[in-house]
Amino acid sequence: MIGGISALAIALVGMVESFNKRYIVADVITMGIVLILVVTVLIAYHAAKRTAGTGNLKIFLNAVTASLVTSGFLALLVMIGHVINIRAVMINASPALYKILTAGFEGAGGIFIILLGGLICGIVAGALYLIPEFIRRVTIICVSSVLMVGLLQDLIRPVLAPWGVLSVISDWLYTQNGLSISGSIAIAVIIGIIYVIWAKKGEGVKKGYTRLPGGTQRNIKIASFFILAIFLIVLPHLLGLFLSEVLTIVGLFILLGLGLNIVVGYAGLLDLGYVAFFAIGAYTTAILTSPELGFFSLTFWQALPFAVMFGILSGVLLGIPVLKMRGDYLAIATLGFGEIIRILVLSDFLKPWLGGAQGVGRIPNPVIAGYQMVEPQHIYYLILAGCMLVVFISIRLRDSRLGRAWMAMREDEDVAQAMGINLVATKLLAFATGAGFSALSGAIFVTKIGSVYPHSFNVMISINVICLIIVGGIGSIPGVIVGAAALVGLPELLREFAEYRFLVYGAALVAMMILRPEGLWPEARHKLELHKEENDVAEAETATAT
């Protein structure tokens, strides 16, 4: 029933009809159909998992029953929709939706197709659960790879097109709309082979690396760093104008995420007013550089230290009144601070200095050695430099005495204080550091767009940044990057997601809390804490076997 309600919700909010415009495999399966099939298979697989240990036949029948009930809800929707005009209440319950669900069949034939699809999904889910774990992993990875390559065709094709042989491969992989059948099979086979080889040899490679002398390991790390740096430098020239613009947006959220990761991930202080520091950095830069206001007319580089300094100062000012607060109370107080800044910016009292609702325009672009940074590719390098600086500072802070104090405070404030940690100084330093990083991001943001408006700094910015930290992995620096790419980059590339971004965010957060609470790329300590019971069971089993 949960599966059926989920499938109905996805269909009736318009996702199926909207996503159906994009083919994953040309003339075979669309993104809308994949969405329904994935939901049905996941529900059936979960039903099978819930009855583990009761016998293979019962597990299989449970999976099939769950998938049939899920598809039965959709069949019921189609039957009722042909009798009653549901569209008067739910505008997305359209004939086009019914045609997609029934594969174009009319009457009883269409209902049969829906139920048959549910039956097949149940059989697939049951078989997937019962087969050996290694084969299951290979199958899931192969299918997921085909879906991802099909989804990201608008990213992959422009990158491969200018490169001769790669262009030929791209033309073979893709048709005008989606993957070719032969291309999808080839991707599944290649990814499967790579995974099997890595599963057999990967552990040996890792052990071989750890046995290398310290100097050799260091040289490998340095070489890897230089290869990554070269790749990041040439990346915007490979991707083109649109994808470079997407990279700059992702980079700005990475900067914001790294700052909030200090406050939430390291120090454990839930800050919902983080967008306020972003706004302070942006408006400070605008006031100091814009000739429209005519106050100072500084360059970007002259204004940047002031923007960061005011961000740090505002972080301290926020931290002082909330020093005694914890948990939800702290979240509400910081949320109020964010709204105070937004209302002040909109106020008539500050309009002569901040522009009010009309904002501030004519903000100059950064200039380096007489070269003006105008294009997204140019701003990309500025954001990349900011991200590298913030990552370096974050790593150094994490491994420092202050970083350990933050993490101790995150685990238990009372115990941390009893061990001699000064909570006042530690909290203020966390707020100040995170606010400085956010102000840096705000300063770059306004020079990128050339203007600043109050509506650019609503509370949803803070929510988005918290979402990417949770999905990526709280306290993890690589997790922030992965989370920003998943929650900011993908919706920009997949325009079908634009209307449903917050619905997808909610679903992703629920799925993460259930399936992988530590995040996509978790911090080692956080992962250990969340899987403590599993580790204890594994250690007990090992001890028993010994």
RAURQUI-V12921 format. One record per residue. N is the residue number from 0. RES is the residue in three letters. SS is DSSP state (H for helix, E for strand, C for the rest). BURIAL is I if it has 24 or more other C-alpha atoms within 12 Angstrom, else O. Layout:
n->N res->RES ss->SS burial->BURIAL
n->N res->RES ss->SS burial->BURIAL
//
This chain:
n->0 res->MET ss->C burial->O
n->1 res->ILE ss->H burial->O
n->2 res->GLY ss->H burial->I
n->3 res->GLY ss->H burial->I
n->4 res->ILE ss->H burial->O
n->5 res->SER ss->H burial->I
n->6 res->ALA ss->H burial->I
n->7 res->LEU ss->H burial->I
n->8 res->ALA ss->H burial->I
n->9 res->ILE ss->H burial->I
n->10 res->ALA ss->H burial->I
n->11 res->LEU ss->H burial->I
n->12 res->VAL ss->C burial->I
n->13 res->GLY ss->C burial->I
n->14 res->MET ss->H burial->I
n->15 res->VAL ss->H burial->I
n->16 res->GLU ss->H burial->I
n->17 res->SER ss->H burial->I
n->18 res->PHE ss->H burial->I
n->19 res->ASN ss->C burial->I
n->20 res->LYS ss->C burial->I
n->21 res->ARG ss->C burial->I
n->22 res->TYR ss->E burial->I
n->23 res->ILE ss->E burial->I
n->24 res->VAL ss->E burial->I
n->25 res->ALA ss->C burial->I
n->26 res->ASP ss->C burial->O
n->27 res->VAL ss->C burial->O
n->28 res->ILE ss->E burial->I
n->29 res->THR ss->E burial->I
n->30 res->MET ss->H burial->I
n->31 res->GLY ss->H burial->I
n->32 res->ILE ss->H burial->I
n->33 res->VAL ss->H burial->I
n->34 res->LEU ss->H burial->I
n->35 res->ILE ss->H burial->I
n->36 res->LEU ss->H burial->I
n->37 res->VAL ss->H burial->I
n->38 res->VAL ss->H burial->I
n->39 res->THR ss->H burial->I
n->40 res->VAL ss->H burial->I
n->41 res->LEU ss->H burial->I
n->42 res->ILE ss->H burial->I
n->43 res->ALA ss->H burial->I
n->44 res->TYR ss->H burial->I
n->45 res->HIS ss->H burial->I
n->46 res->ALA ss->H burial->I
n->47 res->ALA ss->H burial->I
n->48 res->LYS ss->H burial->I
n->49 res->ARG ss->H burial->O
n->50 res->THR ss->C burial->O
n->51 res->ALA ss->C burial->O
n->52 res->GLY ss->C burial->O
n->53 res->THR ss->C burial->O
n->54 res->GLY ss->C burial->O
n->55 res->ASN ss->H burial->O
n->56 res->LEU ss->H burial->O
n->57 res->LYS ss->H burial->O
n->58 res->ILE ss->H burial->I
n->59 res->PHE ss->H burial->I
n->60 res->LEU ss->H burial->I
n->61 res->ASN ss->H burial->I
n->62 res->ALA ss->H burial->I
n->63 res->VAL ss->H burial->I
n->64 res->THR ss->H burial->I
n->65 res->ALA ss->H burial->I
n->66 res->SER ss->H burial->I
n->67 res->LEU ss->H burial->I
n->68 res->VAL ss->H burial->I
n->69 res->THR ss->H burial->I
n->70 res->SER ss->H burial->I
n->71 res->GLY ss->H burial->I
n->72 res->PHE ss->H burial->I
n->73 res->LEU ss->H burial->I
n->74 res->ALA ss->H burial->I
n->75 res->LEU ss->H burial->I
n->76 res->LEU ss->H burial->I
n->77 res->VAL ss->H burial->I
n->78 res->MET ss->H burial->I
n->79 res->ILE ss->H burial->O
n->80 res->GLY ss->H burial->I
n->81 res->HIS ss->H burial->O
n->82 res->VAL ss->H burial->O
n->83 res->ILE ss->C burial->O
n->84 res->ASN ss->C burial->O
n->85 res->ILE ss->H burial->O
n->86 res->ARG ss->H burial->O
n->87 res->ALA ss->H burial->O
n->88 res->VAL ss->C burial->O
n->89 res->MET ss->C burial->O
n->90 res->ILE ss->C burial->O
n->91 res->ASN ss->C burial->I
n->92 res->ALA ss->C burial->I
n->93 res->SER ss->C burial->I
n->94 res->PRO ss->H burial->I
n->95 res->ALA ss->H burial->I
n->96 res->LEU ss->H burial->I
n->97 res->TYR ss->H burial->I
n->98 res->LYS ss->H burial->I
n->99 res->ILE ss->H burial->I
n->100 res->LEU ss->H burial->I
n->101 res->THR ss->C burial->I
n->102 res->ALA ss->C burial->I
n->103 res->GLY ss->C burial->O
n->104 res->PHE ss->C burial->O
n->105 res->GLU ss->C burial->O
n->106 res->GLY ss->H burial->O
n->107 res->ALA ss->H burial->O
n->108 res->GLY ss->H burial->O
n->109 res->GLY ss->H burial->I
n->110 res->ILE ss->H burial->I
n->111 res->PHE ss->H burial->I
n->112 res->ILE ss->H burial->I
n->113 res->ILE ss->H burial->I
n->114 res->LEU ss->H burial->I
n->115 res->LEU ss->H burial->I
n->116 res->GLY ss->H burial->I
n->117 res->GLY ss->H burial->I
n->118 res->LEU ss->H burial->I
n->119 res->ILE ss->H burial->I
n->120 res->CYS ss->H burial->I
n->121 res->GLY ss->H burial->I
n->122 res->ILE ss->H burial->I
n->123 res->VAL ss->H burial->I
n->124 res->ALA ss->H burial->I
n->125 res->GLY ss->H burial->I
n->126 res->ALA ss->H burial->I
n->127 res->LEU ss->H burial->I
n->128 res->TYR ss->H burial->I
n->129 res->LEU ss->H burial->I
n->130 res->ILE ss->C burial->O
n->131 res->PRO ss->C burial->O
n->132 res->GLU ss->H burial->O
n->133 res->PHE ss->H burial->O
n->134 res->ILE ss->H burial->O
n->135 res->ARG ss->H burial->O
n->136 res->ARG ss->H burial->O
n->137 res->VAL ss->H burial->I
n->138 res->THR ss->H burial->I
n->139 res->ILE ss->H burial->I
n->140 res->ILE ss->H burial->I
n->141 res->CYS ss->H burial->I
n->142 res->VAL ss->H burial->I
n->143 res->SER ss->H burial->O
n->144 res->SER ss->H burial->I
n->145 res->VAL ss->H burial->I
n->146 res->LEU ss->H burial->I
n->147 res->MET ss->H burial->I
n->148 res->VAL ss->H burial->I
n->149 res->GLY ss->H burial->I
n->150 res->LEU ss->H burial->I
n->151 res->LEU ss->C burial->I
n->152 res->GLN ss->H burial->I
n->153 res->ASP ss->H burial->I
n->154 res->LEU ss->H burial->I
n->155 res->ILE ss->H burial->I
n->156 res->ARG ss->H burial->I
n->157 res->PRO ss->H burial->O
n->158 res->VAL ss->H burial->I
n->159 res->LEU ss->H burial->I
n->160 res->ALA ss->H burial->I
n->161 res->PRO ss->C burial->O
n->162 res->TRP ss->C burial->O
n->163 res->GLY ss->C burial->O
n->164 res->VAL ss->H burial->O
n->165 res->LEU ss->H burial->O
n->166 res->SER ss->H burial->O
n->167 res->VAL ss->H burial->O
n->168 res->ILE ss->H burial->I
n->169 res->SER ss->H burial->I
n->170 res->ASP ss->H burial->I
n->171 res->TRP ss->H burial->I
n->172 res->LEU ss->H burial->I
n->173 res->TYR ss->E burial->I
n->174 res->THR ss->E burial->I
n->175 res->GLN ss->C burial->O
n->176 res->ASN ss->C burial->I
n->177 res->GLY ss->E burial->I
n->178 res->LEU ss->E burial->I
n->179 res->SER ss->C burial->I
n->180 res->ILE ss->H burial->I
n->181 res->SER ss->H burial->O
n->182 res->GLY ss->H burial->I
n->183 res->SER ss->H burial->I
n->184 res->ILE ss->H burial->O
n->185 res->ALA ss->H burial->O
n->186 res->ILE ss->H burial->I
n->187 res->ALA ss->H burial->I
n->188 res->VAL ss->H burial->O
n->189 res->ILE ss->H burial->O
n->190 res->ILE ss->H burial->I
n->191 res->GLY ss->H burial->I
n->192 res->ILE ss->H burial->O
n->193 res->ILE ss->H burial->O
n->194 res->TYR ss->H burial->O
n->195 res->VAL ss->H burial->O
n->196 res->ILE ss->H burial->O
n->197 res->TRP ss->H burial->O
n->198 res->ALA ss->H burial->O
n->199 res->LYS ss->H burial->O
n->200 res->LYS ss->H burial->O
n->201 res->GLY ss->H burial->O
n->202 res->GLU ss->H burial->O
n->203 res->GLY ss->H burial->O
n->204 res->VAL ss->H burial->O
n->205 res->LYS ss->H burial->O
n->206 res->LYS ss->H burial->O
n->207 res->GLY ss->H burial->O
n->208 res->TYR ss->H burial->O
n->209 res->THR ss->H burial->O
n->210 res->ARG ss->C burial->O
n->211 res->LEU ss->C burial->O
n->212 res->PRO ss->C burial->O
n->213 res->GLY ss->H burial->O
n->214 res->GLY ss->H burial->O
n->215 res->THR ss->H burial->O
n->216 res->GLN ss->H burial->O
n->217 res->ARG ss->H burial->O
n->218 res->ASN ss->H burial->O
n->219 res->ILE ss->H burial->O
n->220 res->LYS ss->H burial->O
n->221 res->ILE ss->H burial->O
n->222 res->ALA ss->H burial->O
n->223 res->SER ss->H burial->O
n->224 res->PHE ss->H burial->O
n->225 res->PHE ss->H burial->O
n->226 res->ILE ss->H burial->O
n->227 res->LEU ss->H burial->O
n->228 res->ALA ss->H burial->O
n->229 res->ILE ss->H burial->O
n->230 res->PHE ss->H burial->O
n->231 res->LEU ss->H burial->I
n->232 res->ILE ss->H burial->O
n->233 res->VAL ss->H burial->O
n->234 res->LEU ss->H burial->I
n->235 res->PRO ss->H burial->I
n->236 res->HIS ss->H burial->I
n->237 res->LEU ss->H burial->O
n->238 res->LEU ss->H burial->I
n->239 res->GLY ss->C burial->I
n->240 res->LEU ss->H burial->O
n->241 res->PHE ss->H burial->I
n->242 res->LEU ss->H burial->I
n->243 res->SER ss->H burial->I
n->244 res->GLU ss->H burial->I
n->245 res->VAL ss->H burial->I
n->246 res->LEU ss->H burial->I
n->247 res->THR ss->H burial->I
n->248 res->ILE ss->H burial->I
n->249 res->VAL ss->H burial->I
n->250 res->GLY ss->H burial->I
n->251 res->LEU ss->H burial->I
n->252 res->PHE ss->H burial->I
n->253 res->ILE ss->H burial->I
n->254 res->LEU ss->H burial->I
n->255 res->LEU ss->H burial->I
n->256 res->GLY ss->H burial->I
n->257 res->LEU ss->H burial->I
n->258 res->GLY ss->H burial->I
n->259 res->LEU ss->H burial->I
n->260 res->ASN ss->H burial->I
n->261 res->ILE ss->H burial->I
n->262 res->VAL ss->H burial->I
n->263 res->VAL ss->H burial->I
n->264 res->GLY ss->H burial->I
n->265 res->TYR ss->H burial->I
n->266 res->ALA ss->C burial->I
n->267 res->GLY ss->C burial->I
n->268 res->LEU ss->C burial->I
n->269 res->LEU ss->C burial->I
n->270 res->ASP ss->C burial->I
n->271 res->LEU ss->C burial->I
n->272 res->GLY ss->C burial->I
n->273 res->TYR ss->C burial->I
n->274 res->VAL ss->H burial->I
n->275 res->ALA ss->H burial->I
n->276 res->PHE ss->H burial->I
n->277 res->PHE ss->H burial->I
n->278 res->ALA ss->H burial->I
n->279 res->ILE ss->H burial->I
n->280 res->GLY ss->H burial->I
n->281 res->ALA ss->H burial->I
n->282 res->TYR ss->H burial->I
n->283 res->THR ss->H burial->I
n->284 res->THR ss->H burial->I
n->285 res->ALA ss->H burial->I
n->286 res->ILE ss->H burial->I
n->287 res->LEU ss->H burial->I
n->288 res->THR ss->H burial->I
n->289 res->SER ss->C burial->I
n->290 res->PRO ss->C burial->O
n->291 res->GLU ss->C burial->I
n->292 res->LEU ss->C burial->I
n->293 res->GLY ss->C burial->O
n->294 res->PHE ss->C burial->O
n->295 res->PHE ss->C burial->O
n->296 res->SER ss->C burial->O
n->297 res->LEU ss->C burial->I
n->298 res->THR ss->C burial->I
n->299 res->PHE ss->H burial->I
n->300 res->TRP ss->H burial->I
n->301 res->GLN ss->H burial->O
n->302 res->ALA ss->H burial->I
n->303 res->LEU ss->H burial->I
n->304 res->PRO ss->H burial->I
n->305 res->PHE ss->H burial->I
n->306 res->ALA ss->H burial->I
n->307 res->VAL ss->H burial->I
n->308 res->MET ss->H burial->I
n->309 res->PHE ss->H burial->I
n->310 res->GLY ss->H burial->I
n->311 res->ILE ss->H burial->I
n->312 res->LEU ss->H burial->I
n->313 res->SER ss->H burial->I
n->314 res->GLY ss->H burial->I
n->315 res->VAL ss->H burial->I
n->316 res->LEU ss->H burial->O
n->317 res->LEU ss->H burial->I
n->318 res->GLY ss->H burial->I
n->319 res->ILE ss->H burial->I
n->320 res->PRO ss->H burial->O
n->321 res->VAL ss->C burial->I
n->322 res->LEU ss->C burial->I
n->323 res->LYS ss->C burial->O
n->324 res->MET ss->C burial->O
n->325 res->ARG ss->C burial->I
n->326 res->GLY ss->H burial->O
n->327 res->ASP ss->H burial->O
n->328 res->TYR ss->H burial->O
n->329 res->LEU ss->H burial->I
n->330 res->ALA ss->H burial->I
n->331 res->ILE ss->H burial->O
n->332 res->ALA ss->H burial->I
n->333 res->THR ss->H burial->I
n->334 res->LEU ss->H burial->I
n->335 res->GLY ss->H burial->I
n->336 res->PHE ss->H burial->I
n->337 res->GLY ss->H burial->I
n->338 res->GLU ss->H burial->I
n->339 res->ILE ss->H burial->I
n->340 res->ILE ss->H burial->I
n->341 res->ARG ss->H burial->I
n->342 res->ILE ss->H burial->I
n->343 res->LEU ss->H burial->I
n->344 res->VAL ss->H burial->I
n->345 res->LEU ss->H burial->I
n->346 res->SER ss->C burial->O
n->347 res->ASP ss->C burial->O
n->348 res->PHE ss->C burial->O
n->349 res->LEU ss->C burial->O
n->350 res->LYS ss->H burial->O
n->351 res->PRO ss->H burial->O
n->352 res->TRP ss->H burial->I
n->353 res->LEU ss->H burial->I
n->354 res->GLY ss->C burial->I
n->355 res->GLY ss->H burial->I
n->356 res->ALA ss->H burial->I
n->357 res->GLN ss->H burial->O
n->358 res->GLY ss->C burial->I
n->359 res->VAL ss->E burial->I
n->360 res->GLY ss->C burial->I
n->361 res->ARG ss->C burial->I
n->362 res->ILE ss->C burial->I
n->363 res->PRO ss->C burial->I
n->364 res->ASN ss->C burial->I
n->365 res->PRO ss->C burial->I
n->366 res->VAL ss->E burial->O
n->367 res->ILE ss->E burial->O
n->368 res->ALA ss->C burial->O
n->369 res->GLY ss->C burial->O
n->370 res->TYR ss->E burial->O
n->371 res->GLN ss->E burial->O
n->372 res->MET ss->C burial->I
n->373 res->VAL ss->C burial->O
n->374 res->GLU ss->C burial->I
n->375 res->PRO ss->H burial->I
n->376 res->GLN ss->H burial->I
n->377 res->HIS ss->H burial->I
n->378 res->ILE ss->H burial->I
n->379 res->TYR ss->H burial->I
n->380 res->TYR ss->H burial->I
n->381 res->LEU ss->H burial->I
n->382 res->ILE ss->H burial->I
n->383 res->LEU ss->H burial->I
n->384 res->ALA ss->H burial->I
n->385 res->GLY ss->H burial->I
n->386 res->CYS ss->H burial->I
n->387 res->MET ss->H burial->I
n->388 res->LEU ss->H burial->O
n->389 res->VAL ss->H burial->I
n->390 res->VAL ss->H burial->I
n->391 res->PHE ss->H burial->O
n->392 res->ILE ss->H burial->I
n->393 res->SER ss->H burial->I
n->394 res->ILE ss->H burial->O
n->395 res->ARG ss->H burial->O
n->396 res->LEU ss->H burial->I
n->397 res->ARG ss->H burial->I
n->398 res->ASP ss->C burial->O
n->399 res->SER ss->C burial->O
n->400 res->ARG ss->H burial->O
n->401 res->LEU ss->H burial->I
n->402 res->GLY ss->H burial->I
n->403 res->ARG ss->H burial->O
n->404 res->ALA ss->H burial->I
n->405 res->TRP ss->H burial->I
n->406 res->MET ss->H burial->I
n->407 res->ALA ss->H burial->I
n->408 res->MET ss->H burial->I
n->409 res->ARG ss->H burial->I
n->410 res->GLU ss->H burial->O
n->411 res->ASP ss->C burial->O
n->412 res->GLU ss->H burial->I
n->413 res->ASP ss->H burial->O
n->414 res->VAL ss->H burial->O
n->415 res->ALA ss->H burial->O
n->416 res->GLN ss->H burial->O
n->417 res->ALA ss->H burial->O
n->418 res->MET ss->C burial->O
n->419 res->GLY ss->C burial->O
n->420 res->ILE ss->C burial->I
n->421 res->ASN ss->C burial->O
n->422 res->LEU ss->H burial->I
n->423 res->VAL ss->H burial->I
n->424 res->ALA ss->H burial->O
n->425 res->THR ss->H burial->I
n->426 res->LYS ss->H burial->I
n->427 res->LEU ss->H burial->I
n->428 res->LEU ss->H burial->I
n->429 res->ALA ss->H burial->I
n->430 res->PHE ss->H burial->I
n->431 res->ALA ss->H burial->I
n->432 res->THR ss->H burial->I
n->433 res->GLY ss->H burial->I
n->434 res->ALA ss->H burial->I
n->435 res->GLY ss->H burial->I
n->436 res->PHE ss->H burial->I
n->437 res->SER ss->H burial->I
n->438 res->ALA ss->H burial->I
n->439 res->LEU ss->H burial->I
n->440 res->SER ss->H burial->I
n->441 res->GLY ss->H burial->I
n->442 res->ALA ss->H burial->I
n->443 res->ILE ss->H burial->I
n->444 res->PHE ss->H burial->I
n->445 res->VAL ss->H burial->I
n->446 res->THR ss->H burial->I
n->447 res->LYS ss->H burial->I
n->448 res->ILE ss->H burial->I
n->449 res->GLY ss->C burial->I
n->450 res->SER ss->C burial->I
n->451 res->VAL ss->E burial->I
n->452 res->TYR ss->C burial->I
n->453 res->PRO ss->H burial->I
n->454 res->HIS ss->H burial->O
n->455 res->SER ss->H burial->I
n->456 res->PHE ss->H burial->I
n->457 res->ASN ss->C burial->I
n->458 res->VAL ss->H burial->I
n->459 res->MET ss->H burial->O
n->460 res->ILE ss->H burial->I
n->461 res->SER ss->H burial->I
n->462 res->ILE ss->H burial->I
n->463 res->ASN ss->H burial->I
n->464 res->VAL ss->H burial->I
n->465 res->ILE ss->H burial->I
n->466 res->CYS ss->H burial->I
n->467 res->LEU ss->H burial->I
n->468 res->ILE ss->H burial->I
n->469 res->ILE ss->H burial->I
n->470 res->VAL ss->H burial->I
n->471 res->GLY ss->H burial->I
n->472 res->GLY ss->C burial->I
n->473 res->ILE ss->C burial->I
n->474 res->GLY ss->C burial->I
n->475 res->SER ss->C burial->I
n->476 res->ILE ss->H burial->I
n->477 res->PRO ss->H burial->I
n->478 res->GLY ss->H burial->I
n->479 res->VAL ss->H burial->I
n->480 res->ILE ss->H burial->I
n->481 res->VAL ss->H burial->I
n->482 res->GLY ss->H burial->I
n->483 res->ALA ss->H burial->I
n->484 res->ALA ss->H burial->I
n->485 res->ALA ss->H burial->I
n->486 res->LEU ss->H burial->I
n->487 res->VAL ss->H burial->I
n->488 res->GLY ss->H burial->I
n->489 res->LEU ss->H burial->I
n->490 res->PRO ss->H burial->I
n->491 res->GLU ss->H burial->I
n->492 res->LEU ss->H burial->I
n->493 res->LEU ss->C burial->I
n->494 res->ARG ss->H burial->O
n->495 res->GLU ss->H burial->I
n->496 res->PHE ss->H burial->I
n->497 res->ALA ss->H burial->O
n->498 res->GLU ss->H burial->O
n->499 res->TYR ss->H burial->O
n->500 res->ARG ss->H burial->I
n->501 res->PHE ss->H burial->O
n->502 res->LEU ss->H burial->O
n->503 res->VAL ss->H burial->I
n->504 res->TYR ss->H burial->I
n->505 res->GLY ss->H burial->O
n->506 res->ALA ss->H burial->O
n->507 res->ALA ss->H burial->I
n->508 res->LEU ss->H burial->I
n->509 res->VAL ss->H burial->O
n->510 res->ALA ss->H burial->O
n->511 res->MET ss->H burial->I
n->512 res->MET ss->H burial->O
n->513 res->ILE ss->H burial->O
n->514 res->LEU ss->H burial->O
n->515 res->ARG ss->C burial->O
n->516 res->PRO ss->C burial->I
n->517 res->GLU ss->C burial->I
n->518 res->GLY ss->C burial->I
n->519 res->LEU ss->C burial->I
n->520 res->TRP ss->C burial->I
n->521 res->PRO ss->C burial->I
n->522 res->GLU ss->C burial->I
n->523 res->ALA ss->H burial->O
n->524 res->ARG ss->H burial->O
n->525 res->HIS ss->H burial->I
n->526 res->LYS ss->H burial->O
n->527 res->LEU ss->H burial->O
n->528 res->GLU ss->H burial->O
n->529 res->LEU ss->H burial->O
n->530 res->HIS ss->C burial->O
n->531 res->LYS ss->H burial->O
n->532 res->GLU ss->H burial->O
n->533 res->GLU ss->H burial->O
n->534 res->ASN ss->H burial->O
n->535 res->ASP ss->H burial->O
n->536 res->VAL ss->H burial->O
n->537 res->ALA ss->H burial->O
n->538 res->GLU ss->H burial->O
n->539 res->ALA ss->H burial->O
n->540 res->GLU ss->H burial->O
n->541 res->THR ss->H burial->O
n->542 res->ALA ss->H burial->O
n->543 res->THR ss->H burial->O
n->544 res->ALA ss->H burial->O
n->545 res->THR ss->C burial->O
//
